[in-house]
């Protein structure tokens, strides 16, 4: 297992081509949280630049992925707002993460014909951008959250879902449909009802370990290498270690990189102890 503290823009080009079987990741969402680093993705002045930057990162992921590899990508959406400038991103202050909210200009971005209160459709814009760069968009999974983040809105339904995209590098790829099945034994459906992990890990936007576990089981074999270029607190790495895969994590924030290392060490120790009992 390997946790690299650094910028994906510079670290990914140093990785060996065709060396990764599966990439499971969730990049920072545009204009929502401040991950306390000057080079962070998600702090671009406009969402089209955010999409462009992600395109650059995932071109490198394409290079390092094996020909039969898969990319699992979770991206969140946001609203265009005429909110002026203040401590709120386009999605407003969320929960108890006020110290991590970007202080930015929240006026409606001048792109895509956006208007005040428009849902920007960022997940699909990213997906289509990657598709145009050569990725094969094979599936769209709706992640249904058992515990949705409260929203003080009265003019639309509360958001309780996010998008997960499955991309292939080539038409012939590894996918183990028997690794995760519906309770009835049927083929897995493209909506996953998942709750948050019970124990917090210090990161304000970690996705559930079960989400990473499913993607890894479906898209890799034991001993394969799994990549997360936006590792956060290391959830992808923890799931990979628990499933006896290798992991390469890249994380910009040194504090989260250390948390990821510690969590992966604990997962490895627990796995070994369990195997010896």
C-alpha positions in Angstrom: 0.0 0.0 0.0 1.2 3.5 -0.8 -0.1 6.9 0.2 1.5 9.8 -1.6 1.1 13.3 -0.3 1.1 15.6 -3.3 -0.8 17.0 -6.3 -2.4 14.5 -8.8 -1.4 16.8 -11.6 2.3 16.1 -10.9 2.2 12.6 -9.2 0.1 10.8 -11.8 2.6 11.3 -14.6 5.3 9.6 -12.5 3.2 6.3 -12.3 3.9 3.5 -14.6 1.6 3.2 -17.7 -0.8 0.2 -17.7 -0.1 -0.6 -14.0 -3.5 0.1 -12.4 -6.4 -2.3 -12.7 -9.1 -0.2 -11.0 -9.6 3.5 -10.1 -12.2 4.4 -7.5 -12.4 8.1 -6.6 -14.4 11.2 -5.8 -12.8 14.5 -6.6 -13.6 17.6 -4.6 -16.9 19.1 -5.7 -16.8 22.5 -7.3 -17.3 25.5 -5.0 -18.4 23.6 -2.0 -15.6 22.9 0.5 -12.2 24.3 1.1 -9.7 21.5 1.5 -7.1 24.0 2.8 -4.6 23.9 0.0 -3.7 26.5 -2.7 -3.6 23.9 -5.5 -6.9 22.2 -4.7 -9.3 21.2 -7.5 -12.8 22.5 -6.9 -11.7 26.1 -6.2 -11.6 27.2 -9.9 -13.2 30.5 -10.7 -15.8 28.8 -12.9 -17.2 25.2 -13.2 -16.1 24.8 -16.8 -12.5 25.2 -15.7 -13.2 22.6 -13.0 -14.4 20.2 -15.7 -11.4 21.0 -17.8 -9.0 20.3 -14.9 -10.7 17.0 -14.2 -10.3 16.1 -17.8 -6.5 16.6 -17.5 -6.3 14.4 -14.4 -8.3 11.6 -15.8 -6.3 11.5 -19.0 -3.4 10.5 -16.8 -5.6 7.9 -15.1 -6.4 6.6 -18.6 -2.7 6.2 -19.3 -1.9 4.3 -16.1 -5.0 2.1 -16.3 -4.6 -1.4 -17.8 -6.4 -2.0 -21.1 -9.1 -4.1 -19.2 -9.3 -1.6 -16.3 -12.2 0.4 -14.9 -12.7 3.8 -13.5 -15.5 4.4 -10.9 -16.1 8.1 -10.5 -18.4 9.8 -7.9 -19.0 13.5 -8.6 -21.4 15.9 -6.9 -23.6 18.6 -8.4 -24.2 22.2 -7.4 -26.5 25.2 -8.0 -25.7 28.5 -9.7 -26.6 31.3 -7.3 -26.5 35.1 -7.3 -25.2 35.0 -3.8 -22.5 37.7 -4.0 -19.3 37.1 -2.1 -19.1 35.4 1.3 -18.4 32.2 3.2 -20.6 30.0 1.1 -20.1 28.1 -2.0 -22.8 27.7 -4.7 -24.2 24.9 -2.5 -24.3 27.1 0.6 -23.0 26.2 4.0 -23.4 22.5 4.7 -23.8 20.9 8.2 -21.0 21.7 10.6 -18.2 22.2 8.1 -18.2 26.0 8.1 -14.5 26.2 8.6 -14.0 24.3 5.3 -16.4 26.3 3.2 -14.8 28.3 0.4 -14.8 32.1 0.7 -15.5 32.9 -3.0 -17.6 34.9 -5.4 -20.9 33.1 -5.8 -22.4 34.9 -8.7 -23.8 32.8 -11.5 -20.9 31.5 -13.7 -20.9 32.8 -17.3 -20.9 29.4 -19.0 -23.4 26.8 -20.2 -26.2 29.4 -20.3 -26.6 29.1 -16.5 -29.2 31.2 -14.7 -29.8 32.0 -11.0 -30.8 28.8 -9.2 -29.9 26.5 -12.1 -28.8 23.0 -11.2 -25.5 22.9 -13.0 -25.5 19.2 -14.0 -21.8 18.9 -13.1 -21.6 15.1 -12.9 -22.9 14.6 -16.4 -20.8 17.5 -17.8 -17.7 15.7 -16.4 -18.9 12.4 -17.7 -19.4 13.7 -21.2 -16.0 15.5 -21.1 -14.3 12.2 -20.3 -16.4 10.4 -22.9 -15.1 12.9 -25.5 -11.5 12.2 -24.5 -11.9 8.5 -25.2 -13.3 6.9 -22.1 -16.2 4.5 -22.6 -19.2 5.4 -20.4 -20.6 2.0 -19.5 -22.9 2.7 -16.6 -24.5 5.3 -14.4 -25.2 4.3 -10.8 -27.5 6.4 -8.6 -26.2 6.4 -5.0 -29.2 6.7 -2.8 -28.2 8.0 0.7 -29.9 6.4 3.7 -29.1 9.6 5.7 -29.3 12.6 3.5 -27.7 16.0 4.4 -30.4 18.3 5.7 -31.3 21.2 3.5 -33.4 24.3 4.5 -35.2 24.5 1.1 -38.9 24.8 0.6 -39.0 25.3 -3.2 -37.6 21.9 -4.4 -37.1 18.3 -3.0 -34.1 17.7 -0.7 -31.2 16.1 -2.5 -30.6 12.6 -1.4 -28.7 11.1 -4.3 -25.3 11.3 -6.0 -23.9 10.0 -9.3 -21.4 7.2 -9.7 -20.1 6.6 -13.2 -18.4 3.4 -14.5 -15.9 4.0 -17.3 -13.9 1.5 -19.3 -10.7 2.1 -21.1 -11.5 -0.4 -23.9 -14.6 -2.4 -25.0 -13.1 -5.5 -23.4 -12.7 -5.0 -19.7 -12.7 -7.0 -16.5 -16.0 -6.9 -14.6 -16.9 -9.6 -12.1 -20.7 -9.6 -12.0 -20.7 -12.4 -9.5 -18.7 -10.5 -6.9 -21.7 -8.3 -5.8 -25.3 -9.5 -6.3 -28.7 -8.4 -5.2 -30.1 -10.2 -2.1 -32.2 -12.3 -4.4 -29.1 -13.4 -6.4 -30.0 -11.3 -9.4 -27.6 -9.1 -11.2 -26.7 -5.9 -9.3 -28.9 -3.0 -10.2 -27.7 0.5 -11.0 -29.0 2.1 -7.8 -27.2 1.6 -4.5 -28.9 2.4 -1.2 -26.0 3.1 1.1 -25.7 4.8 4.5 -22.7 6.6 5.9 -20.0 4.8 7.9 -20.6 4.6 11.6 -17.2 5.9 12.7 -16.1 9.4 11.5 -12.6 9.8 10.1 -12.1 13.5 10.2 -13.0 14.2 6.6 -16.1 16.2 5.8 -17.0 14.4 2.6 -16.0 10.8 2.8 -18.0 8.3 0.8 -19.2 5.0 2.4 -16.6 2.2 2.5 -19.3 -0.1 1.0 -19.4 2.1 -2.1 -15.6 1.6 -2.6 -15.9 -2.1 -1.7 -18.5 -2.8 -4.4 -16.5 -1.0 -7.1 -13.3 -2.8 -6.1 -14.9 -6.2 -6.0 -16.6 -5.7 -9.4 -13.6 -4.2 -11.1 -10.5 -6.0 -9.8 -9.0 -9.4 -8.7 -7.1 -10.2 -5.5 -3.6 -8.8 -5.8 -4.5 -6.1 -8.3 -3.7 -2.5 -7.8 -6.4 0.1 -7.0 -5.8 3.8 -7.4 -7.5 6.9 -5.9 -6.0 10.2 -7.1 -8.2 12.2 -4.6 -7.8 9.9 -1.6 -9.2 12.1 1.2 -9.1 10.1 4.4 -8.3 6.9 2.5 -11.6 5.1 2.2 -10.7 3.5 -1.1 -7.4 2.4 0.3 -9.0 0.8 3.4 -11.5 -1.1 1.2 -8.7 -2.3 -1.1 -6.5 -3.5 1.8 -9.5 -5.3 3.4 -10.1 -7.1 0.1 -6.4 -8.1 -0.3 -5.7 -5.6 -3.1 -2.7 -3.3 -3.4 -3.5 0.4 -3.2 -1.9 3.7 -4.4 -3.5 6.8 -2.9 -2.7 10.4 -3.8 -3.8 13.1 -1.4 -3.0 16.9 -1.6 -3.7 17.7 2.1 -0.9 16.3 4.4 -3.3 15.9 7.3 -5.7 13.7 5.4 -2.8 11.8 3.9 -1.6 10.9 7.4 -5.2 9.8 8.4 -5.3 7.6 5.3 -2.0 6.0 6.1 -3.1 5.2 9.6 -6.4 3.8 8.5 -4.8 1.6 6.0 -2.2 0.3 8.5 -5.0 -0.5 10.9 -7.0 -2.3 8.1 -4.0 -4.4 7.1 -3.2 -5.4 10.7 -6.9 -6.3 11.3 -7.0 -8.4 8.1 -3.8 -10.3 9.1 -5.0 -10.9 12.7 -8.4 -12.2 11.4 -6.7 -14.5 8.9 -4.5 -16.0 11.8 -7.4 -16.7 14.1 
